[in-house]
Amino acid sequence: MADRFFPNTMPSFVDETTIEESFLEGAKEPLLELLYLPYGTVCEKLKRVAFDLKETIVKETWVCKRGRVSDYTVYTGALGTAFLLFKAYQVTLDKNDLVLCSDIIKACDSASRGSGHVTFICGQAGVYSLGAVVAKHNEDEQLCDHYLTKFKEIELPKDLPNELLYGRAGFLWACSFLNKNIGRETISLTQIRAVVAEVIKSGRKMGKGRCPLMYEWHGKRYWGAAHGLAGIMHVLMDMELKADEVEDVKATLHYIIRNRFPSGNYPSSEGSESDRLVHWCHGAPGVALTLTKAAKVFGDDEFLKAAREAGEVVWRRGLLKRVGICHGISGNAYVFLSLYRLTGKEEYLYKAKAFACFLHDRAHTFICEGIMHKGNHPFSLFEGIGGMACLFLDLVEPFESRFPAYEL
């Protein structure tokens, strides 16, 4: 199990206000030097690195390909580069990033035709919703309307699964993204409600027994953020639910908490006894983000307690030998940013900073030495350095930070 992550030998907390100059002088290790620097100083370093990473990613995924798009998705494709450019624009307000972002989205629009995929992360809903939001920021009403029209023309297959990456939850997330960034009822509550009803109906049908809601994808009843309960519950908490549906969501989350491993980690699927994965997609990180949201939405102390306990698992076992946000250190760092936004406790901001400092200090060297996996798509948002660049930019304004394509 330990071969999946680096031992976390970093101090569990460093109070910047109590660090003495002599102590700083004695910190010879580069990683410790970074940890003991003031938060703002570290963020300036990380921001510069993020901009360098952005330029590299644009070159590798767009310029070198001469604008040709084969993979259009947010997950591993060109739309992930567009998402990163939009994030950079939100930090700097540099219109050049917004213009290039728009150009990439147009190419993704062409490449996505006929794909049949309907979600934000892996489908056309991502192209059209991000396209509309970027067009709005570009003050291009005609293009915004074009993307909104195409979004509203998306037809959901009857046999669509319910999970986040390829299913109904992923489509619903795109609806929420539009309604948040364009305006309430950009996508009508009636249209959204019809999809929510299908998700609830499907979950109740499979959940007969111990758990109120349960879902299956490719023959497994997953629990994690990408394909299972954590991701679906996360999205449902943004929906207008009936009272009995709210109770089902809460009871499903309580079920997950009751049936976690003794270690505090969470199974990847129903009945799994393998306590190995501490990823956003499977395990404690994705569940922690969902429980943090549940604590905010429902005001339930059990959800907050469980979220914090899951955060401890991420601190102990979350320095994965990968860089990405789906199953890497970058994604795990967002757990601490989410807990910080909810609680305001400096220990969580420090932990997010610590994971980022680890990446800054060691990721490049470890990848070159073959100690850390660069990802099957090394410049992508979810598997590669695109997610790391997003994390570094999000640390600049932690109260505005959001796990890409998951937190609204």
C-alpha positions in Angstrom: 0.0 0.0 0.0 2.8 2.4 0.9 4.2 2.2 -2.6 1.3 4.3 -3.8 2.3 7.3 -1.8 5.3 9.1 -0.3 5.5 9.1 3.5 4.4 12.5 4.8 7.3 13.8 7.0 6.2 17.4 6.8 5.2 19.2 10.1 1.5 18.9 10.6 1.3 22.6 11.2 3.6 25.6 11.1 2.4 28.8 12.7 4.0 31.6 10.6 3.6 34.1 13.4 5.8 32.2 15.8 8.7 31.3 13.4 12.0 32.8 14.6 14.6 34.0 12.2 17.2 31.6 13.6 14.8 28.7 12.9 14.5 29.8 9.3 18.3 29.9 8.9 18.5 26.4 10.2 16.1 25.0 7.6 18.5 23.7 5.1 16.1 21.5 3.2 14.4 23.3 0.3 11.0 21.9 1.1 11.2 23.0 4.7 12.4 26.5 3.6 9.2 26.8 1.5 7.0 25.6 4.3 8.4 28.2 6.7 7.9 31.1 4.3 4.8 33.3 4.7 1.8 32.1 2.8 1.7 35.2 0.5 5.4 34.7 -0.4 4.8 31.1 -1.3 1.8 31.9 -3.4 3.7 34.4 -5.4 6.2 31.7 -6.2 3.5 29.2 -7.1 1.7 31.7 -9.2 4.8 32.3 -11.4 5.2 28.5 -11.7 1.5 28.2 -12.7 2.0 30.7 -15.5 5.0 28.9 -16.8 3.1 25.6 -16.7 0.2 27.2 -18.5 2.5 28.3 -21.3 4.0 24.8 -21.6 0.5 23.2 -21.6 -0.7 25.5 -24.3 2.3 24.8 -26.4 2.0 21.0 -26.1 -1.8 20.7 -26.4 -2.6 23.5 -28.8 0.4 25.2 -30.6 2.3 22.0 -31.5 -0.9 20.4 -32.7 -1.7 23.4 -34.8 -5.1 23.8 -33.4 -6.2 20.3 -34.3 -8.2 18.6 -31.6 -8.6 14.8 -31.2 -9.5 14.7 -27.6 -11.9 17.5 -26.8 -12.7 16.6 -23.1 -12.0 18.5 -19.9 -10.6 15.3 -18.4 -7.7 14.6 -20.7 -8.2 16.9 -23.7 -8.1 20.4 -25.1 -11.1 21.6 -23.2 -9.0 21.1 -20.0 -6.5 23.5 -21.4 -9.3 26.0 -22.1 -10.5 25.5 -18.5 -7.0 26.3 -17.2 -6.8 29.5 -19.4 -10.2 30.6 -18.0 -8.8 30.0 -14.5 -5.7 32.1 -15.3 -8.0 34.9 -16.7 -10.0 34.9 -13.4 -6.7 35.5 -11.6 -5.1 38.1 -13.9 -8.0 39.4 -16.0 -5.6 39.1 -19.0 -7.9 39.1 -22.1 -5.3 37.2 -24.1 -6.0 34.2 -22.0 -9.7 34.6 -22.6 -9.3 35.0 -26.4 -7.2 31.9 -26.7 -9.6 30.0 -24.4 -12.4 30.9 -26.8 -10.4 29.7 -29.8 -9.7 26.3 -28.2 -13.4 25.9 -27.3 -14.4 26.6 -30.9 -12.1 23.8 -32.0 -13.5 21.5 -29.3 -17.0 22.3 -30.5 -16.1 21.0 -34.0 -14.3 17.9 -32.6 -17.2 17.0 -30.3 -19.8 16.7 -32.9 -21.4 13.3 -33.0 -19.6 12.1 -29.9 -22.8 11.3 -28.0 -21.3 12.2 -24.6 -23.3 14.6 -22.6 -21.4 15.5 -19.4 -19.2 18.5 -18.4 -16.0 16.6 -17.8 -16.2 14.1 -20.7 -18.8 15.4 -23.0 -20.4 18.1 -25.1 -22.1 19.8 -22.1 -18.6 20.8 -21.1 -17.9 22.4 -24.4 -21.2 24.3 -24.6 -21.4 25.4 -21.0 -17.8 26.6 -20.7 -18.1 28.1 -24.2 -21.2 30.1 -23.1 -19.5 31.4 -19.9 -16.3 32.4 -21.7 -18.3 34.1 -24.4 -20.2 36.1 -21.7 -16.9 37.3 -20.3 -15.8 38.2 -23.8 -19.0 40.2 -24.1 -19.9 38.1 -27.2 -23.7 37.7 -26.9 -24.1 36.0 -30.2 -21.6 33.3 -29.4 -23.0 32.9 -25.9 -26.4 32.3 -27.3 -25.0 29.9 -29.9 -23.5 27.7 -27.1 -26.6 28.0 -24.9 -28.8 26.9 -27.9 -26.6 23.9 -28.5 -26.6 23.0 -24.8 -30.4 23.0 -24.7 -30.5 20.7 -27.7 -28.5 18.0 -25.9 -30.7 14.8 -25.7 -30.0 12.4 -22.8 -30.1 8.7 -23.8 -32.6 6.7 -21.9 -29.9 4.2 -20.8 -27.6 6.9 -19.5 -25.8 6.0 -16.3 -26.0 8.3 -13.3 -22.4 9.0 -12.4 -20.4 12.2 -12.8 -17.9 11.5 -15.7 -20.3 10.0 -18.2 -23.8 10.2 -16.7 -26.7 12.3 -15.5 -24.8 13.8 -12.6 -22.2 15.1 -15.0 -25.0 16.7 -17.1 -26.6 18.2 -14.1 -23.3 19.7 -12.9 -23.0 21.5 -16.3 -26.5 22.9 -15.8 -25.5 24.3 -12.3 -22.3 25.7 -13.8 -24.4 27.7 -16.3 -27.0 28.8 -13.8 -24.3 30.1 -11.5 -22.2 31.9 -14.1 -24.9 33.1 -16.6 -27.9 33.5 -14.5 -30.6 31.6 -12.6 -32.8 29.4 -14.8 -30.5 29.8 -17.8 -31.3 26.1 -17.8 -34.8 25.8 -16.6 -35.6 24.2 -13.3 -38.2 22.2 -15.1 -35.6 20.6 -17.3 -33.2 20.0 -14.4 -36.0 18.6 -12.3 -36.8 15.9 -14.9 -33.2 14.7 -14.8 -33.0 14.8 -11.0 -36.2 12.7 -10.8 -34.5 10.1 -13.0 -31.4 10.0 -10.7 -33.5 9.7 -7.6 -35.7 7.0 -9.1 -32.8 5.0 -10.3 -31.0 5.3 -7.0 -34.0 4.2 -5.0 -34.6 1.2 -7.3 -31.1 -0.1 -6.7 -30.8 1.1 -3.1 -33.6 -1.1 -1.7 -32.2 -2.5 1.5 -29.5 -0.9 3.7 -28.8 2.3 1.7 -31.6 4.6 0.4 -29.7 5.5 -2.9 -27.3 3.2 -4.8 -25.9 3.3 -8.3 -24.1 1.0 -10.6 -21.5 1.7 -13.4 -20.0 -1.1 -15.4 -21.2 -3.7 -13.0 -19.9 -2.1 -9.8 -21.6 -0.1 -7.1 -19.0 2.7 -6.8 -18.7 5.0 -3.8 -16.2 7.6 -5.1 -16.5 11.0 -6.8 -15.9 10.0 -10.4 -18.3 7.1 -10.9 -20.2 6.7 -7.6 -22.1 7.8 -4.6 -19.9 10.7 -3.5 -20.1 12.4 -6.9 -23.8 11.9 -7.4 -24.6 13.1 -3.9 -22.3 16.1 -4.4 -24.3 17.2 -7.5 -27.7 16.4 -5.9 -26.9 18.8 -3.1 -27.0 21.7 -5.6 -30.5 20.7 -6.8 -33.9 21.7 -5.5 -34.9 18.5 -3.8 -38.2 17.4 -2.2 -38.1 16.8 1.5 -38.0 13.0 1.2 -35.2 13.3 -1.4 -33.2 15.4 1.0 -33.5 12.7 3.6 -32.4 10.1 1.2 -29.3 12.0 0.3 -28.5 12.6 4.0 -29.1 8.9 4.9 -27.0 7.8 2.0 -24.1 9.9 3.3 -24.6 8.6 6.8 -24.5 5.0 5.4 -21.2 5.8 3.7 -19.7 7.1 6.9 -20.9 4.1 9.0 -19.3 1.7 6.5 -15.9 3.2 6.0 -12.7 1.3 6.7 -11.2 1.3 10.3 -8.4 3.5 8.8 -10.9 6.2 8.0 -10.5 5.7 4.3 -13.5 4.7 2.1 -14.0 1.7 -0.1 -13.9 2.3 -3.9 -17.1 0.3 -4.3 -19.8 -1.5 -2.3 -18.4 -4.6 -0.6 -14.7 -3.9 -1.5 -12.2 -4.8 1.2 -9.2 -3.2 -0.5 -8.1 -0.1 1.5 -5.6 1.1 -1.1 -7.0 4.1 -3.0 -6.8 7.7 -1.6 -7.8 9.5 -4.7 -10.4 12.1 -5.7 -11.9 9.4 -8.0 -11.9 6.6 -5.4 -11.4 6.9 -1.6 -11.3 9.5 1.1 -10.5 12.7 -0.9 -13.6 12.7 -3.1 -15.8 11.7 -0.2 -14.2 14.4 2.0 -15.2 17.1 -0.5 -18.7 15.8 -0.6 -19.0 15.6 3.2 -17.6 19.1 3.6 -20.3 20.3 1.3 -22.9 18.3 3.2 -21.7 19.9 6.4 -22.3 23.3 4.9 -25.7 22.5 3.2 -27.2 20.5 6.1 -25.4 21.9 9.1 -24.9 18.4 10.4 -22.0 18.0 12.8 -21.5 14.4 11.9 -20.8 15.3 8.3 -18.2 17.9 9.5 -16.6 15.4 11.9 -16.4 12.8 9.1 -15.0 15.3 6.6 -12.2 16.3 9.0 -11.4 12.7 9.7 -11.2 12.0 6.0 -8.9 15.0 5.7 -6.6 13.3 8.2 -6.4 10.2 5.9 -5.5 12.5 3.0 -2.8 14.2 5.1 -1.3 10.8 6.0 -1.6 9.0 2.8 -2.4 11.6 0.1 1.1 12.4 -1.2 0.5 10.1 -4.1 3.1 9.3 -6.7 1.2 11.2 -9.3 0.6 14.9 -9.9 -2.9 15.1 -11.2 -6.2 16.1 -9.7 -8.1 12.8 -10.4 -5.6 10.5 -8.7 -2.7 12.7 -7.6 -1.4 15.1 -5.1 -3.0 18.2 -6.7 -6.5 16.8 -6.3 -5.9 15.8 -2.7 -4.7 19.3 -1.8 -8.2 20.6 -2.7 -9.6 18.7 0.3 -7.8 21.1 2.6 -8.8 24.1 0.6 -12.5 23.0 0.9 -12.1 22.4 4.7 -10.5 25.8 5.1 -13.3 27.6 3.3 -15.8 25.8 5.5 -14.1 26.2 8.9 -11.7 29.1 8.4 -9.0 27.1 10.4 -5.5 27.9 9.4 -4.3 24.3 9.8 -6.2 23.4 6.6 -4.7 26.3 4.6 -1.3 25.3 5.8 -1.9 21.7 4.7 -3.0 22.8 1.2 0.1 24.9 1.1 2.3 22.0 2.2 1.0 19.7 -0.5 1.6 22.4 -3.1 5.1 23.0 -1.7 5.8 19.3 -2.0 4.8 19.5 -5.7 6.8 22.7 -6.3 9.9 21.2 -4.7 9.9 17.6 -5.9 7.4 16.9 -8.7 9.7 17.7 -11.7 12.7 15.9 -10.2 10.7 12.9 -9.2 9.0 12.6 -12.6 12.4 12.9 -14.4 13.8 10.2 -12.1 10.8 7.9 -12.7 9.8 8.0 -9.0 6.6 9.9 -9.8 4.2 9.1 -12.6 3.6 12.0 -15.0 0.2 10.6 -16.1 -0.9 9.0 -19.3 -1.8 12.4 -20.5 0.9 14.5 -18.9 -0.3 17.9 -19.9 -4.0 17.3 -19.2 -6.2 18.9 -16.5 -7.2 15.7 -14.7 -4.2 13.5 -15.1 -1.3 15.8 -15.6 0.3 19.1 -14.8 -2.8 21.1 -15.8 -4.4 20.2 -12.5 -1.2 21.3 -10.6 -1.3 24.7 -12.4 -5.0 25.1 -11.4 -4.1 24.3 -7.8 -1.3 26.8 -7.7 -3.6 29.5 -9.0 -6.4 28.6 -6.6 -4.1 29.0 -3.7 -3.8 32.7 -4.5 -7.4 33.3 -3.4 -8.2 30.3 -1.3 -11.7 31.4 -0.4 -12.5 31.4 -4.1 -10.8 28.1 -4.8 -12.8 25.2 -6.3 -11.9 21.7 -7.3 -12.1 22.0 -11.2 -15.3 20.7 -12.6 -16.5 19.4 -9.2 -17.0 22.3 -6.8 -19.1 25.2 -7.9 
